[in-house]
Amino acid sequence: MYDYIIVGAGSAGCVLANRLTEDPATSVLLLEAGGNDETVPDIHDPTKAHELAHTAVDWAYATEEEAHLNNRKIFWPRGKVLGGSSSINYMAYVRGNRHDFDQWQALGNDGWSYADVLPYFKKAENRERGALAYHGVGGPLNVFELSTINPLTEAFIAAGVELGWSRTDDANGASQEGFGTFQNTIRDGKRHSTAVGYLHPVMSRPNLTVWTEMLATRVLFEGTRAVGVAYLQDPIVKMAAHSRSGRRKRSSFPVAPSIPLSCLCSPVLGLVSTSKKLVFVL
Ligand SMILES: Cc1cc2nc3c(=O)[nH]c(=O)nc-3n(C[C@H](O)[C@H](O)[C@H](O)COP(=O)(O)OP(=O)(O)OC[C@H]3O[C@@H](n4cnc5c(N)ncnc54)[C@H](O)[C@@H]3O)c2cc1C
């Protein structure tokens, strides 16, 4: 019996697993379709980021035909491994825009203004160059800034300024607009994914269980209450279910080959619990 099941050990899932298991009394199952990032050296070498597409750690989706792109289908990579897309992305550290957060608040979502979320951005961050009004130190996610800038990059930024745009030396500061360099989620020359920053340091917590290479296929309900998830391992669907009595129910059954997987699973991922809140992560 777990208090929480997190489906998907991606950017969000690794953070949730870390934060929820800070309380030793809370048990968490983290279920991931992909494998362990530590077995794929290219993930950790920032210079290899572009070589991860179309490999086993990429779902390698494609969009539908795009009418405004001459009906082309556009390649759409997503990480399939511990760390999720933070294990295959290009490591640019870019926060959402202040105005988007403020608009969510204005639409009635209390606690989502930029002023409300900024403390959490700072709490998550370890800015190598120290704390600032918009930046924090001591958090699990390492943020690195180039100490020397390539002259060609400088020339590109100068060209933007010459054309009338502003220069920004901090795209996560007071204004995101303008020409400048990126901050990166890199530490000691290696990718700092959420698996590296949040998950691996706490893998030995007795209240955290991590299953890799398990594909969640359905959220299970008792009435209107989500009580567990079904997942696929090889050709077998296993059930990890949870009852109000606290007794863990577990069974398995084969999936008929005639049932298309699309009938069983949804791209929306679920995190369920009987004793605590029901939370969904994408
Ligand atoms: C190539 C690329 C480059 C990018 N570059 C940047 C960048 O430079 N800067 C930036 O800020 N953002 C970048 N992004 C976007 C950013 O990485 C994502 O927005 C972010 O990681 C999404 O986090 P998430 O938790 O929503 O999903 P993900 O991190 O994708 O996590 C989802 C997880 O769920 C797992 N999963 C999915 N379905 C199932 C299932 N049925 N059962 C079990 N597990 C399942 C997946 O395998 C994955 O591990 C990039 C993305 C890509 C793909």
The ligand as an SDF file (V2000), in Angstrom:
LIG
                    3D

 53 58  0  0  0  0  0  0  0  0999 V2000
   14.4550   17.7890  -27.1670 C   0  0  0  0  0  0  0  0  0  0  0  0
   13.8810   18.6970  -26.1170 C   0  0  0  0  0  0  0  0  0  0  0  0
   14.5410   19.8710  -25.8120 C   0  0  0  0  0  0  0  0  0  0  0  0
   14.0190   20.7250  -24.8270 C   0  0  0  0  0  0  0  0  0  0  0  0
   14.7640   21.8030  -24.4370 N   0  0  0  0  0  0  0  0  0  0  0  0
   14.3720   22.5160  -23.3590 C   0  0  0  0  0  0  0  0  0  0  0  0
   15.2100   23.5100  -22.8030 C   0  0  0  0  0  0  0  0  0  0  0  0
   16.3450   23.7240  -23.2580 O   0  0  0  0  0  0  0  0  0  0  0  0
   14.7560   24.2200  -21.7300 N   0  0  0  0  0  0  0  0  0  0  0  0
   13.5240   23.9580  -21.1760 C   0  0  0  0  0  0  0  0  0  0  0  0
   13.1520   24.6280  -20.1930 O   0  0  0  0  0  0  0  0  0  0  0  0
   12.7080   23.0070  -21.6770 N   0  0  0  0  0  0  0  0  0  0  0  0
   13.1350   22.2650  -22.7140 C   0  0  0  0  0  0  0  0  0  0  0  0
   12.3450   21.2500  -23.1700 N   0  0  0  0  0  0  0  0  0  0  0  0
   11.0380   21.0430  -22.5300 C   0  0  0  0  0  0  0  0  0  0  0  0
   11.1400   20.4160  -21.1220 C   0  0  0  0  0  0  0  0  0  0  0  0
   12.1890   19.4500  -21.0600 O   0  0  0  0  0  0  0  0  0  0  0  0
    9.7860   19.7860  -20.7960 C   0  0  0  0  0  0  0  0  0  0  0  0
    8.7900   20.7980  -20.8730 O   0  0  0  0  0  0  0  0  0  0  0  0
    9.7160   19.1770  -19.3900 C   0  0  0  0  0  0  0  0  0  0  0  0
   10.8070   18.3200  -19.1680 O   0  0  0  0  0  0  0  0  0  0  0  0
    8.3810   18.4450  -19.2500 C   0  0  0  0  0  0  0  0  0  0  0  0
    8.2930   17.9270  -17.9520 O   0  0  0  0  0  0  0  0  0  0  0  0
    7.1120   16.9270  -17.5650 P   0  0  0  0  0  0  0  0  0  0  0  0
    7.3410   16.4760  -16.1690 O   0  0  0  0  0  0  0  0  0  0  0  0
    5.8150   17.5990  -17.8820 O   0  0  0  0  0  0  0  0  0  0  0  0
    7.2380   15.7210  -18.5920 O   0  0  0  0  0  0  0  0  0  0  0  0
    8.4600   14.7500  -18.8770 P   0  0  0  0  0  0  0  0  0  0  0  0
    9.7240   15.2950  -18.2660 O   0  0  0  0  0  0  0  0  0  0  0  0
    8.4710   14.4820  -20.3390 O   0  0  0  0  0  0  0  0  0  0  0  0
    8.0870   13.4550  -18.0480 O   0  0  0  0  0  0  0  0  0  0  0  0
    7.0770   12.5400  -18.4030 C   0  0  0  0  0  0  0  0  0  0  0  0
    7.5610   11.1560  -17.9340 C   0  0  0  0  0  0  0  0  0  0  0  0
    6.4440   10.2810  -17.9310 O   0  0  0  0  0  0  0  0  0  0  0  0
    6.8600    9.0340  -18.4890 C   0  0  0  0  0  0  0  0  0  0  0  0
    5.6650    8.4020  -19.0290 N   0  0  0  0  0  0  0  0  0  0  0  0
    4.8920    8.8320  -20.0510 C   0  0  0  0  0  0  0  0  0  0  0  0
    3.8420    8.0010  -20.2450 N   0  0  0  0  0  0  0  0  0  0  0  0
    3.9600    7.0360  -19.2900 C   0  0  0  0  0  0  0  0  0  0  0  0
    3.1770    5.8980  -18.9440 C   0  0  0  0  0  0  0  0  0  0  0  0
    2.0400    5.5970  -19.5940 N   0  0  0  0  0  0  0  0  0  0  0  0
    3.5940    5.1040  -17.9140 N   0  0  0  0  0  0  0  0  0  0  0  0
    4.7340    5.3960  -17.2230 C   0  0  0  0  0  0  0  0  0  0  0  0
    5.5110    6.4690  -17.5060 N   0  0  0  0  0  0  0  0  0  0  0  0
    5.1210    7.2720  -18.5220 C   0  0  0  0  0  0  0  0  0  0  0  0
    7.8630    9.4200  -19.5530 C   0  0  0  0  0  0  0  0  0  0  0  0
    8.6650    8.3170  -19.9420 O   0  0  0  0  0  0  0  0  0  0  0  0
    8.6140   10.5400  -18.8560 C   0  0  0  0  0  0  0  0  0  0  0  0
    9.6980   10.0480  -18.0910 O   0  0  0  0  0  0  0  0  0  0  0  0
   12.8050   20.3920  -24.1570 C   0  0  0  0  0  0  0  0  0  0  0  0
   12.1450   19.2000  -24.4780 C   0  0  0  0  0  0  0  0  0  0  0  0
   12.6760   18.3520  -25.4180 C   0  0  0  0  0  0  0  0  0  0  0  0
   11.9850   17.0500  -25.7060 C   0  0  0  0  0  0  0  0  0  0  0  0
  1  2  1  0
  2  3  1  0
  2 52  2  0
  3  4  2  0
  4  5  1  0
  4 50  1  0
  5  6  2  0
  6  7  1  0
  6 13  1  0
  7  8  2  0
  7  9  1  0
  9 10  1  0
 10 11  2  0
 10 12  1  0
 12 13  2  0
 13 14  1  0
 14 15  1  0
 14 50  1  0
 15 16  1  0
 16 17  1  0
 16 18  1  0
 18 19  1  0
 18 20  1  0
 20 21  1  0
 20 22  1  0
 22 23  1  0
 23 24  1  0
 24 25  2  0
 24 26  1  0
 24 27  1  0
 27 28  1  0
 28 29  2  0
 28 30  1  0
 28 31  1  0
 31 32  1  0
 32 33  1  0
 33 34  1  0
 33 48  1  0
 34 35  1  0
 35 36  1  0
 35 46  1  0
 36 37  1  0
 36 45  1  0
 37 38  2  0
 38 39  1  0
 39 40  1  0
 39 45  2  0
 40 41  1  0
 40 42  2  0
 42 43  1  0
 43 44  2  0
 44 45  1  0
 46 47  1  0
 46 48  1  0
 48 49  1  0
 50 51  2  0
 51 52  1  0
 52 53  1  0
M  END
$$$$
